[in-house]
Amino acid sequence: MDEYNWPTRRADDVPGQSLEELWTATLAALPLGASVEGEVIGRQPFGVFIRVDGVPNAVALAEIIAMPKGMELPVLGTRIRGEVIDHVEHNHQVRVRLH
C-alpha cells in the first residue's frame, strides 16, 4: 500500500444536498479562528486531510507549511487539533493550522 492516499467519502455523507448548501453549512460551523479536532483520513506529501469532529461533511486540509516546526506528517487515523486559518471558495476547502 502506498504511504499517501486521498480521503474517501463515507456512507453517512448527506445525500440530496447541493455542494453550495454543504459549503454554506461548513462556513457557519467552522469560522476563521475556530478550534477543530478530527481524524486524519488522507495523506499527501503536501499535508493531511482531516475529518472534522461535529461537522460530518467537512474535510479540512492541514498543509505542511501550517504544521509546527519539526512536526512529522501525521499518519492515517491520528487524532489531531488545530485552528481554522482560511476558507478557499473555488474548491470549498477549509484550511487548518495544526497545534
Steps between C-alpha positions, in 0.01 A plus 500: 500500500624848414594727790280776356129485425199721435202516737194298406133585542313343789163326488348765731581794271183703447325400178274742318674820609677717249869577537411865562265404786768281655765774459271761663443267796873433527580874505245555778635210707871578445563877503853638486674446832281206600673218685458164331572139584481204273654193345751485218317334209740574216870571451692665222859626490368857545282434808213306656123496459295502820143381565386776738314392814144631521486606135443172314535636147802721563844387398783735590853520365806563716793572272857432608564876514218528761651239735720575801871500417640148526159331497489190283217442256232323710404148393149383411276466803693750713284735708615860461407853606529828322351838412312609188723749316335530158200417282572445132185566296604359162545145632297523824802432717543569872865552586628423848819580694591208725595544867 
